[in-house]
Amino acid sequence: MNVIDLLITIIVVTILVTIALGVMTYIAYKLRLARRPSQLSDDSSTAQYFVLHEPPDGSEPGEADAT
């Protein structure tokens, strides 16, 4: 096997591996999208990460307790 045949083999294998990785990546992406919870069931009016903290009854914000 001469040098040119070796280079052709390396290039062809590289192209085939690149195509195979691209197909596997696309399949993994589609599987990940299928596992994602639907956005329609979420209520957009409620906070997703933060909860509003209400002060105790009878006190104004910034007012210290005198007890």
N, C-alpha and C positions, 0 to 999 in steps of 0.2 A: 504494500500500500504506500503510495507516494504522498507527499505533503498536500497536494491539491485535493486528493480524495479524503484525507483526514480533515481538512478545513471544511469541505462540503458536508461531511458527516456531522461535524460540530455545529455548523450553521443550521442544518435541517433539524437536528435534535433540539437545538435552542428554540427554533420557531415552534416546534411541536409542543415543547414544555410550556412555552409562553401561552399558546392557545389553550392548552389544558388548564393552566392556572387561571386564565381569564374566565373560562367556563365554570370552573369550581367557585370562583369568587362571585360570579353572577348568581349561581345557585344558592350560595350562602346568603347573599343579599336578599334574594326573594324569600328564603326561609325566615330570615330575621323580620322582614316586613309582615309575613304571615303571623308571626307570634306577637306582634305589637298590638296592644289593646286598642279597640276602636275609639276614635275621638268623638263619635256621636253620643256615647253613653256618658261622657263627662259633662257636668254642669259648669258652664263657663262663668257663671255669676259668682261662684264660690272661689275662694283663694285656694290655690293648689298646694303651696308650700308653707304659707304663713297663716296663722290664726290670729284674729283681732283680739287683743286682751282688753276686757272691760274692767274698769276699776270697781271696787266694792261699792255697794249701795250707800248713798248718803255722803260720799266724798267726791270732791272735784279733783280733776287732774292737777297735780302740783301742790295739793294741799296736804299738809302733814297731819297725822293723827295726834290728838292731844291726850291720849290715854297713857 
